[in-house]
Amino acid sequence: MTPNNIFARVRLGEVIRRQGEIERALKIHIELSIREQLTLTERIVIYKALTEDYETAGINDKALSHLDQLLAIDKTNTWALDHSLQHLASKGDWSAYIETCKKLASLRGESPNSRRMAIVYSLEGDRLSAGGKAKEGRLRYREAIKYSPAFPGAYIGLAESYRRENVSMKRCTRSRI
């Protein structure tokens, strides 16, 4: 099969997906993905199509899996990194989100959005604090403050973390008496 035929089949699958026949589009793209002798460019186009198929179908884990495969081939693919952000946010994987956001901004030659980074660092701080890792959570809140000193969520999270730690210390002291 010539490359033009592969690209034509990918496009055919995309048209079929847009018409609402997601299962049929998936079948076409999966069939293409298992072929041997594909170039890296062909694999990237196929993984991109599969990602969009699974996103349309609402199967986000499989979409993220294909994004990971795409990024294994091309670590600088901004389309894949941008789509990964959406999936990481929906999963609440803030640590991976932060790293992906920084990488994407670096590839685009810009600095990460300060407000967005403050929010995400605060969310990661919340996750860590709730998981019993108050010290690591406070470090994330401080990072959030560095990105946006006017963002109140980071200050609230930081204060709450300290408050919770003091309460737990008092409980330990009382229970030993």
N, CA and C of each residue as an Amber inpcrd file, in Angstrom:
protein
   531
   0.8480000  -1.1780000   0.0000000   0.0000000   0.0000000   0.0000000
   0.8940000   1.2410000   0.0000000   0.6060000   2.1570000  -0.8680000
   1.3990000   3.3760000  -0.9510000   0.9780000   4.3470000   0.1520000
   1.8840000   5.2670000   0.5080000   1.5430000   6.2310000   1.5660000
   0.2750000   7.0150000   1.2810000   0.0480000   7.3590000   0.0190000
  -1.1590000   8.1210000  -0.3200000  -2.4130000   7.3430000   0.0310000
  -2.3750000   6.0240000  -0.1760000  -3.5410000   5.2170000   0.1660000
  -3.7710000   5.2050000   1.6850000  -2.7160000   5.1500000   2.4620000
  -2.8640000   5.1640000   3.9180000  -3.4590000   6.4950000   4.3610000
  -2.9170000   7.5970000   3.8470000  -3.4480000   8.9090000   4.2120000
  -4.9020000   9.0590000   3.7440000  -5.2230000   8.4920000   2.5700000
  -6.6020000   8.5560000   2.0700000  -7.5370000   7.7650000   2.9880000
  -7.0850000   6.6130000   3.4640000  -7.9210000   5.8140000   4.3720000
  -8.1020000   6.5160000   5.7230000  -7.0420000   7.1540000   6.2030000
  -7.1770000   7.9120000   7.4490000  -8.2260000   9.0020000   7.2640000
  -8.1480000   9.7240000   6.1540000  -9.1140000  10.8010000   5.8880000
 -10.5350000  10.2350000   5.7480000 -10.6510000   9.0870000   5.1070000
 -11.9480000   8.4420000   4.9670000 -12.5270000   8.1310000   6.3530000
 -11.7040000   7.5950000   7.2260000 -12.1370000   7.3060000   8.5930000
 -12.5650000   8.5700000   9.3220000 -11.8470000   9.6750000   9.0920000
 -12.2090000  10.9410000   9.7280000 -13.5630000  11.4440000   9.2480000
 -13.8120000  11.3060000   7.9470000 -15.1060000  11.7220000   7.3940000
 -16.2180000  10.8550000   7.9820000 -15.9780000   9.5700000   8.0680000
 -16.9700000   8.6500000   8.6370000 -17.2380000   9.0000000  10.1010000
 -16.1810000   9.3350000  10.8540000 -16.3610000   9.7420000  12.2620000
 -17.2350000  10.9840000  12.3540000 -16.9750000  11.9550000  11.4910000
 -17.7420000  13.2040000  11.5160000 -19.2220000  12.9720000  11.1830000
 -19.4920000  11.8930000  10.4500000 -20.8730000  11.5490000  10.1290000
 -21.5420000  10.7810000  11.2700000 -20.7900000  10.5240000  12.3320000
 -21.3700000   9.8700000  13.5010000 -21.1470000   8.3680000  13.5800000
 -20.4440000   7.7940000  12.6390000 -20.1930000   6.3510000  12.6480000
 -18.8250000   6.0830000  13.2790000 -18.7780000   6.2430000  14.5810000
 -17.5050000   6.1580000  15.3000000 -16.9210000   4.7510000  15.2410000
 -17.7600000   3.7390000  15.4240000 -17.2600000   2.3610000  15.4050000
 -16.6170000   2.0120000  14.0670000 -17.2330000   2.4580000  13.0020000
 -16.6850000   2.1880000  11.6590000 -15.3600000   2.9280000  11.4530000
 -15.2800000   4.1660000  11.9490000 -14.0360000   4.9310000  11.8450000
 -12.9360000   4.2600000  12.6620000 -13.2920000   3.8120000  13.8630000
 -12.3180000   3.1110000  14.7030000 -11.7950000   1.8580000  14.0030000
 -12.6880000   1.1240000  13.3830000 -12.2890000  -0.1070000  12.6840000
 -11.2650000   0.1950000  11.5910000 -11.5140000   1.2470000  10.8360000
 -10.5840000   1.6280000   9.7580000  -9.2280000   2.0150000  10.3430000
  -9.2380000   2.8640000  11.3750000  -7.9780000   3.3560000  11.9360000
  -7.2230000   2.2680000  12.6920000  -7.9170000   1.3900000  13.3820000
  -7.2410000   0.2900000  14.0760000  -6.5920000  -0.6420000  13.0590000
  -7.3180000  -0.9270000  11.9780000  -6.7590000  -1.7910000  10.9180000
  -5.4720000  -1.1870000  10.3510000  -5.4680000   0.1130000  10.1760000
  -4.2660000   0.7740000   9.6690000  -3.1270000   0.7240000  10.6910000
  -3.4660000   0.8510000  11.9660000  -2.4270000   0.9300000  13.0000000
  -1.6670000  -0.3810000  13.1860000  -2.2740000  -1.5120000  12.8400000
  -1.5900000  -2.8020000  13.0390000  -0.7480000  -3.2170000  11.8400000
  -0.7630000  -2.4250000  10.8290000   0.0600000  -2.7430000   9.6450000
   1.5380000  -2.5710000   9.9590000   2.3160000  -3.4100000   9.3440000
   3.7730000  -3.2670000   9.4540000   4.2440000  -2.3890000   8.3020000
   5.4840000  -2.0100000   8.3500000   6.0920000  -1.2030000   7.2860000
   5.4940000   0.1930000   7.1730000   5.0090000   0.7360000   8.2680000
   4.5140000   2.1150000   8.2570000   5.6630000   3.0580000   8.6120000
   5.6720000   4.2050000   7.9880000   6.6670000   5.2100000   8.3420000
   6.2380000   5.8800000   9.6470000   7.1520000   6.6190000  10.2560000
   6.8140000   7.3310000  11.4920000   5.7100000   8.3610000  11.2550000
   5.7770000   9.0340000  10.1340000   4.7540000  10.0320000   9.7950000
   3.3870000   9.3780000   9.6720000   3.3290000   8.2110000   9.0320000
   2.0560000   7.5020000   8.8970000   1.5250000   7.0740000  10.2640000
   2.4100000   6.5880000  11.1300000   1.9870000   6.1770000  12.4800000
   1.4410000   7.3710000  13.2640000   2.1110000   8.5040000  13.1470000
   1.6570000   9.7060000  13.8540000   0.2530000  10.0960000  13.3970000
   0.0220000  10.0980000  12.0990000  -1.2900000  10.4680000  11.5610000
  -2.3550000   9.4750000  12.0230000  -2.0190000   8.1950000  12.0450000
  -2.9710000   7.1640000  12.4770000  -3.2760000   7.3000000  13.9640000
  -2.2520000   7.5000000  14.7980000  -2.4800000   7.6590000  16.2360000
  -3.2950000   8.9120000  16.5400000  -3.0670000   9.9440000  15.7610000
  -3.8490000  11.1670000  15.9300000  -5.3270000  10.8870000  15.6180000
  -5.5680000  10.1680000  14.5350000  -6.9450000   9.8290000  14.1630000
  -7.5920000   8.9330000  15.2200000  -6.8430000   7.9680000  15.7280000
  -7.3780000   7.0840000  16.7660000  -7.6970000   7.8760000  18.0460000
  -6.8410000   8.8140000  18.3780000  -7.0950000   9.6590000  19.5530000
  -8.4130000  10.3970000  19.3870000  -8.6020000  10.9920000  18.2360000
  -9.8390000  11.7350000  17.9870000 -11.0530000  10.8120000  17.9710000
 -10.8820000   9.5890000  17.4390000 -11.9760000   8.6150000  17.4590000
 -12.3960000   8.3090000  18.8910000 -11.4110000   7.9990000  19.7330000
 -11.7180000   7.6360000  21.1160000 -12.2410000   8.8340000  21.9130000
 -11.7500000  10.0300000  21.6160000 -12.2860000  11.2220000  22.2810000
 -13.7570000  11.4070000  21.9200000 -14.0690000  11.2380000  20.6540000
 -15.4520000  11.3690000  20.2030000 -16.3340000  10.3120000  20.8520000
 -15.7910000   9.1130000  21.0210000 -16.5410000   8.0210000  21.6430000
 -16.6120000   8.1700000  23.1620000 -15.8320000   9.0830000  23.7280000
 -15.8310000   9.2970000  25.1720000 -15.0060000   8.2680000  25.9270000
 -14.0870000   7.6040000  25.2300000 -13.2220000   6.6100000  25.8610000
 -11.8560000   7.2660000  26.0550000 -11.7530000   8.0520000  27.1180000
 -10.5810000   8.9020000  27.3280000  -9.3140000   8.1240000  27.6550000
  -9.4220000   6.9840000  28.3370000  -8.2240000   6.2020000  28.6500000
  -7.5290000   5.7180000  27.3800000  -8.3270000   5.2500000  26.4150000
  -7.7370000   4.7920000  25.1520000  -7.1860000   5.9740000  24.3570000
  -7.8640000   7.1070000  24.4220000  -7.3720000   8.3010000  23.7300000
  -6.0170000   8.6950000  24.2970000  -5.8980000   8.6960000  25.6160000
  -4.6300000   9.0400000  26.2660000  -3.5480000   8.0250000  25.9330000
  -3.9300000   6.7670000  25.8230000  -2.9710000   5.7190000  25.4550000
  -2.3870000   5.9750000  24.0630000  -3.2280000   6.3590000  23.1330000
  -2.7430000   6.6490000  21.7750000  -1.9360000   7.9440000  21.7370000
  -2.2860000   8.8960000  22.5920000  -1.4640000  10.1050000  22.6960000
  -0.0690000   9.7480000  23.2030000  -0.0050000   8.8320000  24.1640000
   1.2930000   8.3860000  24.6800000   2.1080000   7.7070000  23.5880000
   1.4450000   6.8930000  22.7670000   2.1470000   6.2410000  21.6550000
   2.6530000   7.2720000  20.6540000   1.8370000   8.2670000  20.3790000
   2.2380000   9.3350000  19.4650000   3.4350000  10.0890000  20.0270000
   3.3900000  10.3940000  21.3280000   4.4920000  11.1340000  21.9520000
   5.7530000  10.2810000  22.0760000   5.6150000   8.9670000  22.0970000
   6.7920000   8.0940000  22.1030000   7.5390000   8.2100000  20.7770000
   6.8070000   8.4780000  19.7200000   7.4180000   8.6490000  18.4010000
   7.9510000  10.0660000  18.2380000   7.1420000  11.0500000  18.6480000
   7.4890000  12.4600000  18.4680000   7.2220000  13.2190000  19.7610000
   8.2410000  13.3480000  20.5910000   8.1150000  13.9830000  21.9110000
   7.7730000  15.4710000  21.8210000   7.9640000  16.0750000  20.6510000
   7.7250000  17.5100000  20.4970000   6.4200000  17.8190000  19.7540000
   5.5410000  16.8540000  19.6390000   4.2880000  17.0570000  18.9310000
   3.3510000  17.9060000  19.7970000   3.2020000  19.1650000  19.4320000
   2.4240000  20.0910000  20.2510000   0.9360000  19.7330000  20.2630000
   0.4230000  19.1770000  19.1670000  -0.9840000  18.7600000  19.1290000
  -1.2160000  17.6940000  20.1970000  -0.3350000  16.7140000  20.2700000
  -0.4870000  15.6290000  21.2400000  -0.3260000  16.1410000  22.6730000
   0.6230000  17.0250000  22.8870000   0.8170000  17.5820000  24.2260000
  -0.4070000  18.3850000  24.6630000  -0.9620000  19.1600000  23.7430000
  -2.1430000  19.9600000  24.0500000  -3.3330000  19.0620000  24.3950000
  -3.5280000  18.0110000  23.6310000  -4.6130000  17.0720000  23.9190000
  -4.3570000  16.3140000  25.2180000  -3.1120000  16.0240000  25.5100000
  -2.7740000  15.3470000  26.7640000  -3.1850000  16.1970000  27.9540000
  -3.0190000  17.5100000  27.8470000  -3.4140000  18.4020000  28.9430000
  -4.8900000  18.2260000  29.2950000  -5.7150000  18.1220000  28.2740000
  -7.1500000  17.9640000  28.5110000  -7.4330000  16.6660000  29.2730000
  -6.7820000  15.5910000  28.8650000  -7.0240000  14.2910000  29.4980000
  -6.4290000  14.2300000  30.9060000  -5.2680000  14.8140000  31.0810000
  -4.6440000  14.8190000  32.4100000  -5.4750000  15.6410000  33.3910000
  -6.0400000  16.7380000  32.9130000  -6.8950000  17.5560000  33.7780000
  -8.1560000  16.7960000  34.1670000  -8.7450000  16.0850000  33.2150000
  -9.9650000  15.3380000  33.5430000  -9.6820000  14.1960000  34.5080000
  -8.4580000  13.6570000  34.4790000  -8.0770000  12.6000000  35.4180000
  -7.6260000  13.1650000  36.7640000  -7.3010000  14.4470000  36.7910000
  -6.7970000  15.0570000  38.0200000  -5.3400000  14.7200000  38.2790000
  -4.6060000  14.3660000  37.2320000  -3.1780000  14.0540000  37.3540000
  -2.4000000  15.3570000  37.2000000  -2.3950000  16.1540000  38.2770000
  -1.8550000  17.5120000  38.2160000  -0.3420000  17.5390000  38.0680000
   0.3340000  16.5620000  38.6100000   1.7890000  16.5230000  38.4900000
   2.1980000  16.3590000  37.0200000   1.5850000  15.4130000  36.3410000
   1.8690000  15.2100000  34.9130000   1.3960000  16.4090000  34.1000000
   0.2990000  17.0160000  34.5030000  -0.2240000  18.1970000  33.8270000
   0.8000000  19.3260000  33.8760000   1.3810000  19.5350000  35.0490000
   2.3640000  20.6060000  35.2220000   3.5550000  20.3950000  34.2880000
   4.0760000  19.1790000  34.2730000   5.2300000  18.8870000  33.4230000
   4.8950000  19.0500000  31.9450000   3.7200000  18.5700000  31.5440000
   3.2990000  18.6860000  30.1460000   3.0960000  20.1430000  29.7650000
   2.5180000  20.9120000  30.6590000   2.2830000  22.3400000  30.4110000
   3.6060000  23.0860000  30.2210000   4.5760000  22.7870000  31.0660000
   5.8930000  23.4300000  30.9530000   6.5700000  23.0470000  29.6370000
   6.4720000  21.7730000  29.2800000   7.0940000  21.3000000  28.0320000
   6.4380000  21.9530000  26.8190000   5.1220000  22.0390000  26.8380000
   4.3960000  22.6490000  25.7270000   4.7490000  24.1250000  25.5880000
   4.8020000  24.8320000  26.6890000   5.1660000  26.2530000  26.6500000
   6.5880000  26.4270000  26.1290000   7.4850000  25.5560000  26.5490000
   8.8670000  25.6230000  26.0920000   8.9650000  25.3930000  24.5880000
   8.2180000  24.4280000  24.0850000   8.2350000  24.1430000  22.6460000
   7.6630000  25.3060000  21.8350000   6.7220000  26.0020000  22.4180000
   6.1160000  27.1430000  21.7360000   6.9160000  28.4240000  21.9330000
   7.9670000  28.3520000  22.7410000   8.8090000  29.5170000  22.9740000
   8.1620000  30.5780000  23.8380000   7.3060000  30.1540000  24.7250000
   6.6310000  31.0990000  25.6080000   6.7420000  30.5950000  27.0400000
   6.3780000  31.4410000  27.9690000   6.3720000  30.9950000  29.3620000
   4.9740000  30.4820000  29.6850000   4.8870000  29.5390000  30.6260000
   3.5640000  29.0040000  30.9770000   2.6500000  30.1040000  31.4990000
   1.3780000  29.9720000  31.2740000   0.3830000  30.9130000  31.7570000
   0.4270000  30.9290000  33.2780000   0.7550000  32.0820000  33.8530000
   0.9490000  32.2020000  35.3000000  -0.2980000  31.8130000  36.0900000
  -1.4280000  32.2930000  35.6820000  -2.6740000  31.9990000  36.4030000
  -2.9790000  30.5020000  36.3500000  -2.8400000  29.9070000  35.1630000
  -3.1000000  28.4750000  35.0070000  -2.1550000  27.6640000  35.8820000
  -0.8860000  28.0160000  35.8760000   0.0910000  27.2670000  36.6700000
  -0.1950000  27.4190000  38.1610000  -0.6090000  28.5940000  38.5870000
  -0.9480000  28.7990000  40.0040000  -2.1240000  27.9080000  40.3960000
  -3.1180000  27.8470000  39.5370000  -4.2890000  27.0070000  39.8100000
  -3.8800000  25.5380000  39.8850000  -3.0980000  25.0960000  38.9120000
  -2.7240000  23.6790000  38.8590000  -1.8110000  23.3040000  40.0250000
  -0.8560000  24.1660000  40.3510000   0.0040000  23.8870000  41.5120000
  -0.8300000  23.8380000  42.7940000  -1.8380000  24.6850000  42.8950000
  -2.7110000  24.6560000  44.0750000  -3.5190000  23.3600000  44.1210000
  -4.0040000  22.9190000  42.9740000  -4.7440000  21.6560000  42.9270000
  -3.8460000  20.4800000  43.3090000  -2.6190000  20.5160000  42.8420000
  -1.6590000  19.4610000  43.2110000  -1.3580000  19.5350000  44.7010000
  -1.2570000  20.7360000  45.2400000  -1.0610000  20.9070000  46.6770000
  -2.2400000  20.3530000  47.4640000  -3.4520000  20.6070000  46.9780000
  -4.6530000  20.0590000  47.6250000  -4.6150000  18.5300000  47.6280000
  -4.2470000  17.9500000  46.4840000  -4.2070000  16.4920000  46.3660000
  -3.1870000  15.9000000  47.3300000  -2.0140000  16.4950000  47.3760000
  -0.9620000  15.9890000  48.2590000  -1.3340000  16.1670000  49.7280000
  -1.8670000  17.3240000  50.0850000  -2.2580000  17.5720000  51.4750000
  -3.3460000  16.6120000  51.9270000  -4.3200000  16.3860000  51.0610000
  -5.4090000  15.4660000  51.3990000  -4.8950000  14.0360000  51.5270000
  -3.8140000  13.7240000  50.8170000  -3.2290000  12.3850000  50.8600000
  -2.2330000  12.1920000  51.9970000  -2.1580000  13.1530000  52.9010000
  -1.2640000  13.0180000  54.0460000   0.1550000  13.4930000  53.7990000
   0.3830000  14.1670000  52.7000000   1.7150000  14.6820000  52.3810000
   1.6860000  16.2030000  52.4650000   1.4690000  16.6940000  53.6840000
   1.2870000  18.1310000  53.9070000   2.5110000  18.9420000  53.4930000
   3.6980000  18.4510000  53.8020000   4.9110000  19.2080000  53.4750000
   5.0600000  19.3700000  51.9560000   4.8600000  18.2810000  51.2080000
   4.9430000  18.3660000  49.7460000   3.8470000  19.2800000  49.1990000
   2.6650000  19.2160000  49.8310000   1.5650000  20.0880000  49.4230000
   1.9120000  21.5550000  49.6020000   2.5270000  21.8630000  50.7430000
   2.9190000  23.2610000  50.9910000   3.9410000  23.7380000  49.9760000
   4.8250000  22.8680000  49.5320000   5.7930000  23.2470000  48.4930000
   5.0800000  23.6120000  47.1940000   4.0170000  22.8680000  46.8650000
   3.2480000  23.1750000  45.6540000   2.5130000  24.5060000  45.8030000
   1.9730000  24.7590000  47.0000000   1.2960000  26.0460000  47.2200000
   2.2880000  27.1960000  47.0540000   3.5050000  27.0170000  47.5360000
   4.5220000  28.0700000  47.3960000   4.8880000  28.2840000  45.9240000
   4.9370000  27.1990000  45.1660000   5.1830000  27.3310000  43.7220000
   4.0490000  28.1210000  43.0670000   2.8280000  27.8330000  43.4870000
   1.6730000  28.5570000  42.9450000   1.7920000  30.0550000  43.2240000
   2.2320000  30.3890000  44.4280000   2.4000000  31.8040000  44.8040000
   3.4840000  32.4620000  43.9530000   4.5360000  31.7140000  43.6210000
   5.5900000  32.2660000  42.7530000   5.0280000  32.6050000  41.3750000
   4.1470000  31.7500000  40.8610000   3.5770000  32.0010000  39.5360000
   2.5840000  33.1560000  39.5500000   1.7670000  33.2410000  40.6150000
   0.7690000  34.2940000  40.6780000   0.5600000  34.7100000  42.1310000
   1.3070000  35.7310000  42.5760000   1.1920000  36.1750000  43.9700000
  -0.2070000  36.6580000  44.3550000  -1.0250000  36.9960000  43.3860000
  -2.3690000  37.4930000  43.6870000  -3.4170000  36.3780000  43.7180000
  -3.0190000  35.1300000  43.4830000  -3.9870000  34.0230000  43.4560000
  -4.3010000  33.5750000  44.8820000  -5.5350000  33.7950000  45.3450000
  -5.8650000  33.5060000  46.7460000  -5.9110000  32.0150000  47.0870000
  -6.1990000  31.1730000  46.1170000  -6.3140000  29.7410000  46.3840000
  -5.0510000  29.1380000  46.9840000  -3.8980000  29.6210000  46.5360000
  -2.6270000  29.1000000  47.0490000  -2.4470000  29.4760000  48.5200000
  -2.7980000  30.7010000  48.8660000  -2.6800000  31.1520000  50.2600000
  -3.6470000  30.3850000  51.1680000  -4.8450000  30.1840000  50.6700000
  -5.8470000  29.4550000  51.4540000  -5.3900000  28.0150000  51.6760000
  -4.9020000  27.3740000  50.6170000  -4.4130000  26.0050000  50.7400000
  -3.2410000  25.9010000  51.6890000  -2.3310000  26.8580000  51.5960000
  -1.1610000  26.8720000  52.4710000  -1.5880000  27.0310000  53.9320000
  -2.4720000  27.9760000  54.1920000  -2.9500000  28.2010000  55.5620000
  -3.7050000  26.9810000  56.0850000  -4.5330000  26.3960000  55.2420000
  -5.2980000  25.2100000  55.6430000  -4.3760000  24.0370000  55.9540000
  -3.3330000  23.9100000  55.1850000  -2.3650000  22.8360000  55.4270000
  -1.6920000  23.0000000  56.7860000  -1.2710000  24.2150000  57.0810000
  -0.6720000  24.4820000  58.3900000  -1.6930000  24.2560000  59.5160000
  -2.9190000  24.6970000  59.2960000  -3.9580000  24.5300000  60.3080000
  -4.2060000  23.0540000  60.5980000  -4.3240000  22.2570000  59.5380000
  -4.5420000  20.8230000  59.7150000  -3.3950000  20.1590000  60.4570000
  -2.1830000  20.5620000  60.1460000  -1.0240000  19.9590000  60.7940000
  -0.9950000  20.3070000  62.2730000  -1.3260000  21.5240000  62.6370000
  -1.3860000  21.9240000  64.0470000  -2.4680000  21.1550000  64.7920000
  -3.6160000  20.9610000  64.1520000  -4.7050000  20.2250000  64.7890000
  -4.2660000  18.7920000  65.0510000  -3.6190000  18.1710000  64.0670000
  -3.2010000  16.7850000  64.2580000  -2.1140000  16.6820000  65.3350000
  -1.2470000  17.6980000  65.4710000  -0.2180000  17.6800000  66.5110000
  -0.8600000  17.7750000  67.8960000  -1.8990000  18.6080000  68.0380000
  -2.5930000  18.7210000  69.3170000  -3.2590000  17.4050000  69.6870000
  -3.8410000  16.7380000  68.7180000  -4.4910000  15.4520000  68.9700000
  -3.4680000  14.4320000  69.4710000  -2.2920000  14.4190000  68.8480000
  -1.2430000  13.4790000  69.2760000  -0.8290000  13.7640000  70.7180000
  -0.6970000  15.0440000  71.0540000  -0.2770000  15.4250000  72.4100000
  -1.3530000  15.0300000  73.4180000  -2.6060000  15.2750000  73.0950000
  -3.6980000  14.9440000  74.0100000  -3.8450000  13.4390000  74.2100000
  -3.6640000  12.6760000  73.1530000  -3.8530000  11.2310000  73.2650000
  -2.7410000  10.5690000  74.0750000  -1.5970000  11.1730000  74.1600000
  -0.4930000  10.6000000  74.9280000  -0.6110000  10.9040000  76.4190000
  -1.3860000  11.9100000  76.7570000  -1.5000000  12.3110000  78.1800000
  -2.3690000  11.3500000  78.9330000
